[in-house]
Amino acid sequence: MECLFSFHHLAWILDTVTFILIFSITIHNQNTIQRTDKMLFYYPKYTYILKESSSNYRGLIVISITMPADVKRRQIQINKSNFDNMIKVSDHRYLYITDIDDIQNSTLIKPYYHEYHKHIVPITQVKLKADINRAIKRVSAVKYFLENTTNSFAWICTDDVFFDSSKFDFLVSELSSKYKTEKDPMLLGYPVRTPQVIFLQGGCGWIISRRTARDILKVADNWISHISKEDDVETERLLNLIGYDFENTTCPYMSGHDVYPFYKKKTRVPICPKSNKASQQSSYSKSTTKEHNLSPIQSYIALHPNKAYLDISYQAFDRILSIKKQADSHKYFTYNFQNHMYVCRKE
């Protein structure tokens, strides 16, 4: 009996050691499996995995404003941005905020109308109702990000933005090197300047830290209740309410209008301006031009298309992705001039 026990005990040890060795070799040579927040994520070996921060906040969440009937738009965004593959190999997430709560679709969330709907009810102007509705959805997305996620940063936009989601790791890593999400204010977007007004274009939206999410929620009622024009134009007032300087909102990650000169696939990319600046002016000025340094095209992540030329927008986005994969992509840059993003190359 004693010998039998020893034999089985030894066999169990050998089997266990063999399993560990095989499992370790397989994981090392092929892929890595990690468990995060009770979900199993599968990381290909070539995927860059962000180091966990001391605060345990990780990754980016994209929350897109949408309407219940816009199923096709959502599907185009998901497919064009490769979202479903992204969530399999990273800590990044995507959600849609709409007027219905479809329990069959885990990517749909409902606005916090019980808190903010009082601002819509008295309004009789149809267009203004739509703007307030979008503002409520933006604030609801901010609230959801802060209270229901463990992501480091949130990108709040509309459902017709195309993303290069392969650059989300790069984005979070770069933002994390500059901002502590819990402590530092950060609201980034695509500035639009006219002689009358200056604001952040609403389609490509905002990238925010958790600190900024708290700041926005403190003034949300005030902001929504006094909306009198387009919700994105009202971002100037929102920035004033939370005490943020507009000049700190500019970033190279997005464009709110079409990218020039990509009207046709065969369009030749022009040579970059000899100066490192596309134009000259002060940072906070209601003017039609804005000073922008050239930014590497690899930093460009999201395009909000011109709705009148969707086919051209698709071509522009695909062209940018193609350039970013070229061996000489380091020669290509973007810059902003008169509220449009331009692509250029250095000789």
C-alpha positions as CSV (number, residue, x, y, z in Angstrom):
1,M,0.0,0.0,0.0
2,E,2.8,2.4,0.9
3,C,4.7,1.6,-2.4
4,L,1.5,2.1,-4.4
5,F,1.0,5.5,-2.8
6,S,4.5,6.5,-3.5
7,F,4.2,5.4,-7.1
8,H,1.0,7.4,-7.7
9,H,2.4,10.4,-5.8
10,L,5.5,10.4,-8.0
11,A,3.4,10.0,-11.2
12,W,1.3,13.0,-10.2
13,I,4.4,15.1,-9.6
14,L,5.9,14.1,-13.0
15,D,2.6,14.9,-14.8
16,T,2.3,18.3,-13.1
17,V,5.9,19.3,-14.0
18,T,5.4,18.1,-17.6
19,F,2.2,20.2,-17.9
20,I,3.9,23.3,-16.6
21,L,6.9,22.9,-18.9
22,I,4.7,22.4,-22.0
23,F,2.4,25.3,-21.0
24,S,5.3,27.6,-20.4
25,I,7.0,26.7,-23.7
26,T,3.7,27.2,-25.6
27,I,3.0,30.5,-24.0
28,H,6.5,31.7,-24.6
29,N,6.6,30.7,-28.2
30,Q,3.1,31.6,-29.3
31,N,0.9,33.8,-27.2
32,T,0.2,35.2,-23.7
33,I,-3.0,34.7,-21.7
34,Q,-3.8,37.2,-19.0
35,R,-6.8,37.6,-16.8
36,T,-8.1,41.2,-16.2
37,D,-11.3,42.3,-14.5
38,K,-12.7,38.7,-14.6
39,M,-12.4,38.6,-18.4
40,L,-10.0,36.5,-20.4
41,F,-7.9,38.5,-22.9
42,Y,-5.8,36.8,-25.6
43,Y,-2.7,38.7,-26.4
44,P,-0.7,37.8,-29.6
45,K,3.0,37.8,-28.9
46,Y,3.5,40.8,-31.2
47,T,1.1,43.0,-29.3
48,Y,2.5,45.7,-27.1
49,I,1.0,45.3,-23.6
50,L,0.8,48.4,-21.5
51,K,2.5,48.2,-18.1
52,E,-0.1,48.4,-15.3
53,S,-0.1,51.7,-13.6
54,S,-0.1,52.1,-9.8
55,S,-3.7,53.3,-10.0
56,N,-4.8,50.2,-11.9
57,Y,-6.4,52.3,-14.6
58,R,-5.7,50.9,-18.1
59,G,-6.4,51.5,-21.7
60,L,-8.8,53.7,-23.6
61,I,-12.6,53.6,-23.9
62,V,-14.3,55.0,-27.0
63,I,-17.9,56.1,-26.4
64,S,-19.7,57.1,-29.5
65,I,-23.0,59.2,-29.6
66,T,-25.5,57.5,-31.8
67,M,-29.2,57.2,-32.6
68,P,-31.2,53.9,-32.3
69,A,-31.8,53.6,-36.0
70,D,-28.2,54.2,-37.0
71,V,-27.2,50.5,-37.0
72,K,-25.4,50.8,-40.3
73,R,-23.3,53.7,-39.2
74,R,-22.3,51.9,-36.0
75,Q,-21.3,48.8,-38.0
76,I,-19.3,50.8,-40.5
77,Q,-17.4,52.5,-37.6
78,I,-16.8,49.1,-35.9
79,N,-15.6,47.5,-39.1
80,K,-13.5,50.5,-40.3
81,S,-11.9,50.9,-36.9
82,N,-11.3,47.2,-36.3
83,F,-12.9,47.5,-32.9
84,D,-13.9,43.9,-32.4
85,N,-10.4,42.7,-32.9
86,M,-9.1,45.5,-30.7
87,I,-11.0,44.4,-27.6
88,K,-9.7,40.8,-28.0
89,V,-6.1,41.9,-27.7
90,S,-6.1,44.8,-25.4
91,D,-7.6,46.6,-22.4
92,H,-9.3,49.1,-24.7
93,R,-13.1,49.1,-25.1
94,Y,-15.9,50.7,-27.2
95,L,-19.5,51.6,-26.4
96,Y,-22.4,53.4,-28.0
97,I,-24.7,55.8,-26.1
98,T,-28.2,56.0,-27.5
99,D,-31.8,56.6,-26.5
100,I,-32.7,52.9,-26.0
101,D,-31.5,50.2,-23.8
102,D,-31.1,47.0,-25.9
103,I,-30.2,44.2,-23.4
104,Q,-29.2,42.1,-26.4
105,N,-26.4,44.4,-27.3
106,S,-23.7,44.8,-24.7
107,T,-22.2,47.8,-26.5
108,L,-25.2,50.0,-26.1
109,I,-25.7,52.2,-23.0
110,K,-28.4,54.6,-22.1
111,P,-28.0,58.4,-21.4
112,Y,-28.6,59.6,-17.8
113,Y,-31.9,61.3,-18.8
114,H,-33.2,61.0,-15.2
115,E,-30.6,63.5,-14.2
116,Y,-30.5,65.9,-17.2
117,H,-33.8,65.4,-19.1
118,K,-35.3,68.4,-17.3
119,H,-33.3,70.6,-19.5
120,I,-34.9,69.3,-22.7
121,V,-38.6,69.3,-21.7
122,P,-39.2,73.1,-21.7
123,I,-37.5,73.6,-25.1
124,T,-39.7,74.0,-28.1
125,Q,-37.1,74.6,-30.9
126,V,-36.6,71.2,-32.6
127,K,-32.9,72.0,-33.6
128,L,-32.0,73.1,-30.1
129,K,-33.6,70.0,-28.6
130,A,-31.2,67.9,-30.8
131,D,-28.2,69.9,-29.6
132,I,-29.2,69.6,-25.9
133,N,-29.9,65.9,-26.5
134,R,-26.3,65.5,-27.8
135,A,-24.9,67.5,-24.9
136,I,-26.7,65.2,-22.5
137,K,-25.2,62.2,-24.2
138,R,-21.8,63.7,-24.0
139,V,-22.1,64.4,-20.3
140,S,-23.7,60.9,-19.8
141,A,-20.6,59.4,-21.6
142,V,-18.4,61.3,-19.2
143,K,-20.3,60.1,-16.2
144,Y,-20.3,56.5,-17.4
145,F,-16.5,56.6,-18.0
146,L,-15.9,57.9,-14.5
147,E,-18.3,55.7,-12.6
148,N,-18.4,52.4,-14.6
149,T,-15.0,51.8,-16.1
150,T,-11.4,51.3,-15.1
151,N,-10.0,52.8,-18.3
152,S,-7.3,55.5,-18.1
153,F,-8.8,57.8,-20.7
154,A,-12.0,58.2,-22.6
155,W,-12.6,59.4,-26.2
156,I,-16.1,60.7,-26.6
157,C,-17.2,61.2,-30.2
158,T,-20.0,60.6,-32.8
159,D,-20.7,57.3,-34.6
160,D,-19.2,58.4,-37.9
161,V,-15.5,58.7,-36.8
162,F,-12.9,56.2,-38.2
163,F,-10.1,55.1,-35.9
164,D,-6.7,53.5,-36.4
165,S,-7.3,51.4,-33.3
166,S,-3.8,49.8,-33.7
167,K,-2.5,53.1,-32.3
168,F,-4.5,53.1,-29.1
169,D,-1.6,51.5,-27.1
170,F,0.7,54.3,-28.5
171,L,-1.9,56.9,-27.6
172,V,-2.5,55.7,-24.0
173,S,1.3,55.3,-23.5
174,E,2.0,58.8,-24.7
175,L,-0.9,60.4,-22.7
176,S,0.2,58.5,-19.6
177,S,3.7,59.9,-19.9
178,K,2.3,63.4,-19.8
179,Y,-0.8,63.2,-17.6
180,K,-1.8,61.4,-14.4
181,T,-5.4,60.7,-15.2
182,E,-6.7,61.1,-11.6
183,K,-4.8,64.3,-10.9
184,D,-4.2,66.2,-14.2
185,P,-6.7,68.1,-16.2
186,M,-6.7,67.0,-19.9
187,L,-9.3,67.7,-22.6
188,L,-8.0,67.3,-26.1
189,G,-9.8,67.8,-29.4
190,Y,-9.8,69.4,-32.8
191,P,-10.0,73.2,-32.6
192,V,-12.1,75.1,-35.1
193,R,-11.5,78.9,-35.4
194,T,-13.7,81.4,-37.2
195,P,-13.8,85.2,-36.9
196,Q,-16.9,84.8,-34.7
197,V,-16.2,81.8,-32.5
198,I,-13.6,79.2,-31.4
199,F,-14.6,75.7,-30.3
200,L,-13.8,71.9,-30.5
201,Q,-15.3,70.1,-33.4
202,G,-18.0,67.8,-32.1
203,G,-17.7,64.8,-34.4
204,C,-14.2,63.8,-33.5
205,G,-15.0,64.9,-30.0
206,W,-12.9,64.9,-26.8
207,I,-10.2,62.8,-25.2
208,I,-10.4,63.3,-21.4
209,S,-8.7,62.2,-18.2
210,R,-10.6,61.0,-15.1
211,R,-9.8,64.3,-13.4
212,T,-11.5,66.2,-16.3
213,A,-14.5,63.9,-16.1
214,R,-15.0,65.0,-12.5
215,D,-14.6,68.7,-13.5
216,I,-17.2,68.4,-16.3
217,L,-19.8,66.7,-14.1
218,K,-19.5,69.5,-11.5
219,V,-20.7,72.0,-14.1
220,A,-22.9,69.7,-16.3
221,D,-26.2,71.1,-15.2
222,N,-25.0,74.7,-15.8
223,W,-23.6,73.9,-19.2
224,I,-26.7,71.9,-20.5
225,S,-29.3,74.4,-19.1
226,H,-27.8,77.4,-20.9
227,I,-27.1,75.8,-24.3
228,S,-28.3,78.2,-27.0
229,K,-26.5,77.0,-30.1
230,E,-24.7,74.0,-31.6
231,D,-23.5,71.7,-28.8
232,D,-19.9,71.6,-30.1
233,V,-19.8,75.4,-30.4
234,E,-20.8,75.4,-26.7
235,T,-17.5,73.7,-25.8
236,E,-16.0,77.2,-25.6
237,R,-18.4,77.9,-22.7
238,L,-17.7,74.5,-21.1
239,L,-14.0,75.2,-21.1
240,N,-14.6,78.5,-19.4
241,L,-16.9,76.8,-16.8
242,I,-14.2,74.3,-15.8
243,G,-11.4,76.8,-16.0
244,Y,-9.4,75.2,-18.9
245,D,-7.3,77.1,-21.3
246,F,-8.3,76.6,-24.9
247,E,-4.7,76.6,-26.2
248,N,-4.1,73.4,-24.3
249,T,-6.7,71.4,-26.2
250,T,-4.9,71.1,-29.5
251,C,-3.5,67.6,-30.4
252,P,-2.2,65.8,-33.5
253,Y,-4.4,62.7,-33.0
254,M,-7.5,63.7,-34.9
255,S,-9.2,65.8,-37.5
256,G,-12.8,67.1,-37.5
257,H,-13.0,67.7,-41.2
258,D,-11.6,65.9,-44.2
259,V,-7.9,65.4,-44.7
260,Y,-6.3,67.2,-47.7
261,P,-5.3,66.6,-50.4
262,F,-6.9,63.1,-50.7
263,Y,-9.7,63.7,-53.1
264,K,-8.5,60.8,-55.3
265,K,-6.5,57.7,-54.6
266,K,-3.7,58.8,-57.0
267,T,-3.4,62.3,-55.5
268,R,0.3,63.1,-54.9
269,V,1.2,64.1,-51.4
270,P,2.8,67.5,-51.4
271,I,6.1,68.5,-49.9
272,C,5.9,69.9,-46.4
273,P,6.3,73.6,-45.8
274,K,9.9,74.5,-45.4
275,S,9.1,76.1,-42.0
276,N,8.0,73.8,-39.3
277,K,4.9,75.9,-38.9
278,A,1.9,76.0,-41.3
279,S,0.9,79.5,-40.3
280,Q,1.5,82.1,-37.7
281,Q,-0.9,83.6,-35.1
282,S,-1.5,83.6,-31.3
283,S,-3.0,80.6,-29.7
284,Y,-6.3,82.0,-28.5
285,S,-7.7,84.0,-31.3
286,K,-10.9,84.0,-33.2
287,S,-9.2,83.8,-36.6
288,T,-9.3,81.6,-39.6
289,T,-5.7,80.3,-39.2
290,K,-3.9,78.5,-36.4
291,E,-0.2,77.9,-35.7
292,H,0.5,74.2,-35.9
293,N,3.8,72.3,-35.9
294,L,4.2,69.4,-38.2
295,S,3.3,66.1,-36.5
296,P,4.4,62.6,-37.6
297,I,1.6,60.8,-39.5
298,Q,2.0,57.9,-37.1
299,S,0.4,60.1,-34.4
300,Y,-2.8,60.6,-36.5
301,I,-5.5,58.3,-35.2
302,A,-9.0,59.4,-36.0
303,L,-10.9,61.0,-39.0
304,H,-14.3,62.6,-38.7
305,P,-15.5,62.8,-42.4
306,N,-17.3,65.4,-44.3
307,K,-20.8,64.0,-44.6
308,A,-21.2,65.4,-48.1
309,Y,-18.3,63.3,-49.4
310,L,-18.3,60.0,-47.5
311,D,-16.7,58.0,-50.3
312,I,-13.8,60.5,-50.4
313,S,-13.5,60.3,-46.6
314,Y,-13.2,56.5,-46.8
315,Q,-10.5,56.9,-49.4
316,A,-8.6,59.5,-47.3
317,F,-8.7,57.3,-44.3
318,D,-7.5,54.2,-46.2
319,R,-4.8,56.2,-47.8
320,I,-3.5,57.4,-44.4
321,L,-3.5,53.8,-43.1
322,S,-1.6,52.7,-46.2
323,I,1.0,55.5,-45.7
324,K,1.5,54.6,-42.1
325,K,2.4,51.0,-43.1
326,Q,5.1,52.2,-45.6
327,A,8.7,51.7,-44.8
328,D,9.2,55.5,-45.4
329,S,6.3,56.6,-43.2
330,H,8.7,58.6,-41.1
331,K,8.8,61.1,-43.9
332,Y,5.1,61.9,-43.7
333,F,3.5,64.5,-41.5
334,T,0.2,66.2,-40.8
335,Y,-0.6,69.9,-40.0
336,N,-3.6,72.1,-39.6
337,F,-4.4,75.1,-41.8
338,Q,-7.6,77.0,-41.8
339,N,-9.5,74.3,-39.9
340,H,-8.4,71.5,-42.2
341,M,-5.9,68.8,-41.7
342,Y,-3.2,68.4,-44.4
343,V,-0.8,65.5,-45.1
344,C,2.6,66.3,-46.5
345,R,6.0,64.6,-46.9
346,K,9.6,65.7,-46.4
347,E,12.1,65.3,-49.2
